[in-house]
């Protein structure tokens, strides 16, 4: 006679709800706070040698300053160690939360099986006893394995808690911190001393960064954010953390100064910092049209006093380190760091349109990293020549090289230039050996002097052009055999939408265009939702070339002016953000 032993019910795993993101934010705040002590330590050391005091007073002052500096250096290291432990704990919590969710699912599944076996065991037919006993034995082993995993999970949780508790205990008092860290060399100092010098390639920078330990990287972000925040070749996550540290320090410091007492540089720094902060909030408040999830921004570039106060800033919607499709948008005339908030909406729209078009892994960067012509009394006249576009193209090439250098995987990179930014983008690609898959030129006043064909841009796949037939800026480009650049050395080069240039033109008309009159709103609507232009940009960004709606090129017959076949076509309004709105309108 077969003896049947019913399996025991599994042990219920503890209820567990963690907030890894909140813990990580706390650790980041601690690390940023440690930098304040580091600054005081540096100040104490420099004050000791540069006080200007002589005699006994000078010696006493120097001794006190050095002592203060050493103490703050120790406090910085102690607080940074706690911060590192807290951020590591956040990673542990994320792993523990996933494991807890898996255990809960396994528990509920096993419990249902055991309860069913208990019910069936009351009236099991004789001819099924052996099979039933085997099933019970098998489930018993599964329950034992489950219970062992629950015990192991609890041990892992206790270990993780004890590790972070020990880190806090080690820094519980200033005396403990000084005893543990006084005289200890800051790992950031040696790491930054080995950083490649000015002129190093992004690949060399990336090799240096990858050679650092996790402790050294976190130390550099905390102590030297200004050294890596804008350094091409450093991963986007580290640049963003460093730049956010700089941004928050600027806001916190200058907000303590009454507005009337601020210097001109402080006014400029603060105004540009506020706009950068607003841009980051704009990204955080935006959502993916398919998933409904809020976007996470990256502050890839932050230099509020660059270009005589015009500033340089770049904000990404999505993760530049991991996205399969990455786009870099370069705006044009009238753009500086103070415009980053509004321009960030362009990157958001590209990101949303790419998602609506089926893209599942995208990052969209808005890049204001060059000195664009931006004011009527200053360098606006430069919009009629290429000097700033060439200089900006060099900076853009460095940025694109940096994105490639920081990634070891194969990803799809699209450079998008609008207005004068299209000329800048073209110079980045023609003047420098840059690895880019696709280029998109929008509302272009010219693809650069001397550039006769799209092939000269050297992209891996294709050059794409969006040109609204009512766009007055696109009409500035040279058409036909003779243009402003060839005839007089002025202008910005050939029209990339023309047939002889050899680019792929896509539909970019606007349902709100006027009747054969060129107006500036038709130059600024390329990134608007539910436009032909954004619809096609998204498909290029995703690499879905077959879905791009092509347009006939402009052409310039010898006996009349430039002709645009798109001028007579009825525009459409495709849905690019998933709200269902579409529209058509006859001219």
C-alpha positions in Angstrom: 0.0 0.0 0.0 1.4 3.4 -1.1 1.7 6.1 1.6 1.0 9.5 0.4 2.4 12.6 2.2 0.9 15.8 1.2 3.4 18.7 0.6 3.6 21.4 3.2 2.4 24.9 2.3 5.2 27.2 1.3 6.5 29.9 3.6 5.0 33.3 2.6 7.8 35.7 1.6 7.8 38.9 3.6 6.0 41.9 2.1 8.7 44.1 0.6 8.3 47.5 -1.0 11.5 49.4 -1.6 12.3 52.8 -3.2 15.6 52.3 -4.9 15.3 55.5 -6.9 14.7 57.5 -3.7 17.6 55.9 -1.9 19.8 56.5 -4.9 18.7 60.2 -4.9 19.6 60.4 -1.2 23.1 58.9 -1.9 23.6 61.3 -4.8 22.7 64.3 -2.5 25.2 63.0 0.1 27.9 62.7 -2.6 27.2 66.2 -3.8 27.3 67.5 -0.2 30.7 65.8 0.2 32.0 68.1 -2.5 31.4 71.1 -0.3 33.7 69.8 2.3 36.2 69.0 -0.5 36.0 72.6 -1.6 36.6 73.8 1.9 39.6 71.4 2.2 41.1 72.8 -1.0 40.4 76.4 0.2 42.1 75.7 3.5 45.2 74.4 1.8 45.5 77.3 -0.6 44.6 79.8 2.2 47.5 78.5 4.3 50.1 79.3 1.6 48.5 82.4 0.1 47.3 84.4 3.1 50.0 87.1 2.8 50.5 87.2 6.5 54.0 87.3 7.9 55.7 86.3 11.2 54.1 84.5 14.0 50.6 85.6 13.0 51.1 84.2 9.5 52.5 80.9 10.9 49.6 80.5 13.3 47.1 81.3 10.5 48.7 78.9 8.2 48.7 76.1 10.8 45.0 76.7 11.6 44.1 76.8 7.9 46.0 73.6 7.1 44.3 71.9 10.1 40.9 73.1 8.8 41.7 71.9 5.3 42.8 68.5 6.5 39.7 68.1 8.6 37.4 69.0 5.7 39.2 66.7 3.4 38.6 63.9 5.9 34.9 64.8 6.2 34.6 64.9 2.5 36.0 61.4 2.2 33.9 60.1 5.0 30.7 61.5 3.6 31.6 60.3 0.1 32.1 56.8 1.5 28.6 56.9 3.1 27.2 58.2 -0.2 28.8 55.3 -2.1 27.4 52.8 0.4 23.9 54.3 0.0 24.0 54.2 -3.8 25.3 50.6 -3.7 22.4 49.9 -1.3 20.0 51.4 -3.8 21.3 48.8 -6.4 20.9 46.1 -3.8 17.3 47.1 -3.1 16.5 47.1 -6.8 17.8 43.5 -7.0 16.1 42.5 -3.8 12.8 44.0 -5.0 13.0 41.9 -8.3 13.8 38.8 -6.3 10.9 39.5 -3.8 8.5 39.9 -6.7 9.7 36.6 -8.2 9.3 34.9 -4.8 5.8 36.2 -4.4 4.8 34.9 -7.8 6.4 31.5 -7.1 4.7 31.4 -3.6 1.3 32.1 -5.0 1.7 29.5 -7.7 3.0 26.8 -5.3 0.3 27.6 -2.7 -2.4 27.1 -5.3 -0.9 23.8 -6.3 -0.7 22.6 -2.7 -4.2 23.6 -1.9 -5.4 21.7 -5.0 -3.5 18.6 -3.9 -5.0 18.9 -0.4 -8.5 19.0 -2.0 -7.8 16.1 -4.4 -6.2 14.0 -1.6 -9.4 13.6 0.2 -10.9 11.3 -2.5 -8.1 10.1 -4.6 -9.0 7.0 -6.7 -7.0 3.9 -5.9 -5.6 3.6 -9.4 -4.2 7.1 -9.2 -2.6 6.9 -5.8 0.9 6.2 -7.1 0.9 9.0 -9.6 -0.6 11.3 -7.0 2.2 10.4 -4.5 4.8 11.1 -7.1 3.3 14.5 -7.8 3.2 15.3 -4.0 6.8 14.3 -3.7 7.8 16.6 -6.6 5.8 19.5 -5.2 7.3 19.0 -1.8 10.8 19.4 -3.3 9.7 22.6 -5.0 8.3 23.9 -1.7 11.6 23.1 0.0 13.5 24.9 -2.7 11.2 27.9 -2.5 11.6 28.1 1.3 15.4 27.9 1.0 15.2 30.8 -1.5 13.1 32.8 0.9 15.6 32.2 3.7 18.5 33.2 1.4 16.6 36.4 0.4 16.1 37.3 4.0 19.9 36.8 4.6 20.7 39.0 1.6 18.4 41.7 2.9 20.0 41.6 6.4 23.5 41.7 4.9 22.6 44.7 2.7 21.1 46.5 5.7 24.1 45.8 7.8 26.6 47.0 5.2 24.9 50.4 5.0 24.5 50.6 8.8 28.2 50.0 9.2 29.0 52.8 6.7 26.8 55.2 8.7 28.3 54.1 12.0 31.9 54.7 10.7 30.9 58.3 10.0 28.6 58.8 13.0 30.8 61.6 14.5 33.4 64.0 13.2 35.9 62.3 15.5 35.3 58.9 13.9 35.6 60.4 10.4 38.8 62.1 11.2 40.3 59.0 12.8 39.4 56.9 9.8 40.2 59.3 7.0 42.7 62.0 8.2 45.7 61.8 5.9 44.1 59.4 3.5 44.7 60.3 -0.1 41.6 61.3 -2.1 41.2 58.7 -4.9 39.9 61.5 -7.1 43.2 63.3 -7.1 45.2 60.4 -8.6 42.4 59.6 -11.0 42.2 63.2 -12.3 45.9 63.5 -12.5 45.9 60.7 -15.0 43.2 62.2 -17.2 44.3 62.7 -20.8 45.3 66.3 -21.5 43.8 68.9 -23.8 43.6 67.6 -27.3 43.1 64.0 -26.4 40.7 62.0 -28.5 37.3 60.9 -27.1 38.6 57.3 -27.5 41.6 58.1 -25.2 39.3 59.8 -22.7 37.0 56.7 -22.7 40.0 54.4 -22.2 41.0 56.5 -19.2 37.5 56.4 -17.7 37.1 52.7 -18.2 40.4 52.1 -16.4 39.1 53.8 -13.2 37.5 51.8 -10.4 33.9 52.5 -9.4 35.2 54.3 -6.3 37.5 56.5 -8.4 34.7 57.4 -10.8 32.3 58.4 -8.0 35.1 60.3 -6.4 35.9 62.2 -9.6 32.2 63.1 -10.1 32.0 64.4 -6.6 35.3 66.3 -6.4 35.9 67.3 -10.1 32.6 67.6 -11.8 33.8 70.5 -13.9 36.6 68.3 -15.3 34.3 65.6 -16.8 30.9 67.1 -17.3 31.6 68.3 -20.8 34.4 65.8 -21.6 33.7 63.9 -24.8 34.4 60.2 -24.3 33.0 60.1 -20.8 29.7 58.1 -20.6 26.5 60.2 -20.6 25.4 59.1 -17.1 28.6 60.3 -15.5 28.5 63.6 -17.5 24.9 64.1 -16.5 25.6 63.5 -12.8 28.6 65.9 -12.9 26.7 68.6 -14.8 23.7 68.3 -12.5 26.1 68.8 -9.6 27.4 71.9 -11.3 23.9 73.2 -12.1 22.6 72.7 -8.6 25.7 74.4 -7.1 25.2 77.4 -9.4 21.6 77.7 -8.4 22.1 77.2 -4.7 25.1 79.6 -4.5 23.7 82.5 -6.6 20.3 82.3 -5.1 21.9 83.3 -1.8 23.2 86.5 -3.4 20.6 89.4 -3.6 19.9 90.1 -7.3 21.2 93.7 -7.0 24.5 92.5 -5.7 25.2 89.9 -8.4 28.0 90.5 -10.9 27.2 90.4 -14.6 28.7 86.9 -14.8 26.6 85.7 -11.9 23.4 87.1 -13.6 24.3 85.3 -16.8 25.2 82.1 -15.0 22.0 82.1 -13.0 19.7 82.9 -15.9 21.2 80.1 -18.0 21.2 77.7 -15.1 17.5 78.4 -14.5 16.7 77.7 -18.2 18.7 74.4 -18.0 16.8 73.4 -14.9 13.5 74.2 -16.6 14.5 72.1 -19.6 15.2 69.1 -17.3 11.8 69.5 -15.6 10.2 69.8 -19.1 11.6 66.4 -19.9 10.6 64.9 -16.6 7.0 66.1 -17.1 6.7 64.6 -20.6 5.5 61.1 -21.2 5.9 58.4 -23.8 2.7 58.1 -25.9 2.8 54.3 -25.9 3.9 53.4 -22.4 2.7 56.5 -20.5 6.0 56.6 -18.6 7.7 59.8 -17.7 11.0 60.5 -19.5 14.3 60.7 -17.7 16.6 63.6 -18.8 20.4 63.7 -19.1 22.3 66.9 -18.9 25.0 66.1 -21.4 26.5 69.5 -21.7 26.5 72.5 -19.3 28.7 75.5 -19.6 26.7 78.6 -18.7 29.4 81.2 -19.5 30.6 79.7 -22.8 30.8 82.0 -25.9 30.9 85.2 -23.9 27.8 84.3 -21.9 25.7 82.8 -24.7 26.3 79.5 -22.9 26.4 75.9 -24.0 24.0 73.2 -23.0 22.6 69.9 -24.2 19.7 67.9 -22.8 18.8 64.3 -23.8 15.4 62.7 -23.6 16.3 59.1 -23.0 19.5 57.3 -22.1 22.3 58.1 -24.5 24.4 55.2 -23.1 22.0 52.4 -24.0 19.5 53.6 -26.6 19.5 51.7 -29.9 18.6 54.8 -31.9 20.2 58.2 -31.0 19.5 61.5 -32.6 21.3 64.8 -32.1 19.4 67.9 -33.1 21.3 71.1 -33.8 19.2 74.3 -33.8 20.2 77.4 -35.8 20.0 81.2 -35.9 18.9 82.9 -32.7 19.7 80.1 -30.3 21.8 80.1 -27.2 21.7 78.5 -23.7 18.9 80.8 -22.6 16.7 79.1 -25.3 17.3 75.5 -24.1 13.9 75.1 -22.4 11.9 75.8 -25.5 14.2 73.9 -27.8 14.1 70.9 -25.5 10.5 70.4 -26.7 11.9 69.6 -30.1 13.8 66.7 -28.7 10.7 65.6 -26.7 8.6 65.7 -29.9 11.2 63.6 -31.8 11.3 61.1 -28.9 7.5 60.9 -28.8 7.1 60.6 -32.6 9.8 57.9 -32.7 7.9 55.9 -30.1 4.6 56.4 -31.8 6.2 55.1 -35.0 7.3 51.9 -33.2 10.7 52.8 -31.8 11.3 51.1 -28.5 14.8 52.3 -27.6 15.5 55.9 -28.5 17.4 58.9 -27.1 16.9 62.4 -28.5 19.6 65.0 -27.7 19.1 68.8 -28.3 22.5 70.3 -28.6 23.3 74.0 -28.2 27.0 73.5 -28.1 28.2 76.1 -30.6 28.1 79.9 -31.0 25.1 80.3 -33.3 24.4 83.8 -34.7 22.0 85.0 -32.1 21.4 88.8 -31.8 20.8 91.7 -34.1 23.5 93.9 -32.6 26.2 91.3 -32.2 26.9 88.3 -34.5 23.7 88.1 -36.4 25.5 89.2 -39.5 27.4 85.9 -39.3 24.3 84.1 -40.4 25.1 85.1 -44.0 28.5 83.4 -44.0 29.9 80.1 -42.8 32.5 81.1 -40.2 30.4 80.1 -37.1 29.0 77.1 -38.9 32.5 75.8 -39.5 33.5 76.4 -35.9 30.3 74.9 -34.7 30.8 71.9 -37.0 34.1 71.2 -35.4 32.5 71.2 -32.0 29.6 69.0 -33.2 32.1 66.6 -34.7 33.7 66.2 -31.3 30.3 65.6 -29.7 29.4 62.9 -32.3 32.8 61.3 -31.9 32.3 61.3 -28.1 29.0 59.5 -28.5 30.6 56.9 -30.6 33.6 56.5 -28.3 31.5 56.0 -25.1 29.5 53.2 -26.7 31.1 49.8 -27.3 27.9 48.5 -29.0 26.4 49.1 -32.5 23.8 51.8 -32.4 22.0 54.0 -35.0 23.1 57.6 -34.9 21.3 60.4 -36.7 22.5 64.0 -36.9 19.6 66.5 -37.4 20.4 70.1 -38.3 17.7 72.9 -38.6 18.2 76.2 -40.3 21.8 77.5 -39.7 22.2 74.3 -37.7 21.9 72.3 -40.9 24.9 74.2 -42.3 26.7 73.5 -39.1 25.8 69.8 -39.3 26.9 69.6 -42.9 30.3 71.1 -42.0 30.7 68.6 -39.1 30.2 65.8 -41.6 32.1 67.1 -44.6 35.1 68.7 -42.8 35.6 65.9 -40.3 35.7 62.1 -40.4 32.6 61.4 -38.3 30.8 58.1 -38.0 27.1 58.9 -38.5 24.4 56.7 -40.0 22.0 59.3 -41.3 21.9 63.1 -41.6 18.7 65.2 -41.7 18.8 68.8 -43.0 15.7 70.9 -42.2 14.9 74.3 -43.6 18.4 74.5 -44.8 19.9 77.8 -46.1 22.7 75.7 -47.6 24.8 72.6 -47.1 28.1 74.5 -46.9 30.2 76.2 -49.5 31.7 74.0 -52.2 29.7 70.9 -51.3 28.2 69.7 -54.5 26.6 66.4 -53.6 25.2 64.5 -50.6 27.9 61.9 -50.9 30.4 64.5 -49.7 28.8 64.4 -46.2 30.1 60.8 -45.8 27.3 59.3 -43.8 26.9 55.6 -43.6 23.4 55.4 -45.0 21.6 58.5 -46.4 21.3 62.3 -46.3 17.6 63.3 -45.8 16.2 66.8 -46.5 13.0 68.4 -45.2 12.2 71.7 -47.0 8.8 73.4 -46.7 7.9 75.1 -50.0 6.8 78.2 -48.0 10.0 78.4 -45.9 11.8 81.7 -46.5 15.1 80.4 -45.0 15.3 77.4 -47.3 14.9 79.8 -50.2 18.3 81.4 -49.3 20.2 78.3 -50.5 21.9 78.4 -53.9 20.1 76.8 -56.8 21.3 75.9 -60.3 24.8 76.4 -61.6 25.6 79.8 -60.1 24.8 80.9 -56.6 25.9 83.4 -53.9 28.6 81.2 -52.6 30.2 80.4 -56.0 29.7 83.9 -57.4 30.8 86.0 -54.4 32.1 83.7 -51.7 29.1 84.5 -49.6 26.0 82.5 -48.7 25.8 79.1 -47.1 26.0 76.8 -50.1 23.8 74.6 -52.3 20.2 73.7 -51.7 20.2 70.1 -50.4 16.6 69.7 -51.6 17.6 70.2 -55.2 17.7 67.3 -57.6 21.4 67.7 -58.5 22.4 67.5 -54.8 21.4 63.8 -54.6 19.8 63.7 -51.1 16.6 62.1 -50.2 13.8 64.7 -49.9 10.8 63.8 -47.7 7.5 65.5 -47.4 7.6 68.5 -45.0 4.6 70.7 -45.9 2.4 72.2 -43.2 -1.4 72.3 -43.4 -1.3 75.9 -42.0 0.9 77.2 -44.9 -0.3 80.2 -46.8 -1.1 80.6 -50.5 2.3 80.7 -52.2 3.7 83.2 -49.7 6.8 82.3 -47.7 6.4 83.0 -44.0 8.7 82.5 -41.0 6.2 80.2 -39.2 6.8 77.7 -42.0 10.5 77.7 -41.0 9.8 76.9 -37.4 7.3 74.1 -37.6 9.4 71.2 -38.7 9.4 69.7 -35.2 5.7 70.3 -34.5 3.5 67.3 -33.7 1.2 66.1 -36.5 3.3 67.5 -39.2 4.7 65.7 -42.2 8.2 66.7 -41.3 8.1 65.2 -37.8 6.5 62.0 -39.1 9.3 61.5 -41.5 12.1 62.5 -39.0 10.9 59.9 -36.6 11.1 57.2 -39.3 14.6 58.2 -40.2 15.6 58.2 -36.5 14.2 54.7 -36.2 15.9 53.5 -39.4 12.6 52.7 -41.0 13.5 54.1 -44.3 10.7 52.3 -46.3 8.1 54.2 -44.3 9.4 57.6 -45.1 7.1 59.6 -47.3 9.3 60.9 -50.2 8.9 64.2 -52.0 10.0 65.3 -55.4 13.2 67.5 -55.5 13.3 71.1 -56.4 14.9 71.9 -59.8 16.2 74.9 -61.5 15.6 75.0 -65.3 17.7 77.4 -67.3 14.8 79.5 -68.5 13.1 80.2 -65.2 13.7 80.3 -61.4 13.8 77.4 -59.0 10.7 75.2 -59.2 9.3 73.2 -56.2 6.8 70.4 -57.0 5.7 70.4 -53.4 4.2 73.9 -53.7 1.0 72.5 -55.3 0.6 69.3 -53.3 -2.1 69.3 -50.6 -0.4 68.9 -47.2 -1.4 66.2 -44.7 -1.3 66.0 -40.9 -0.3 62.5 -39.8 -0.7 61.6 -36.1 2.8 61.7 -34.5 1.9 61.7 -30.8 -0.9 59.1 -30.5 -3.7 61.6 -29.7 -5.6 60.6 -32.9 -5.7 64.1 -34.3 -5.2 64.3 -38.1 -6.1 67.0 -40.5 -5.9 68.0 -44.2 -6.3 71.3 -45.7 -6.5 72.5 -49.3 -4.4 75.4 -50.5 
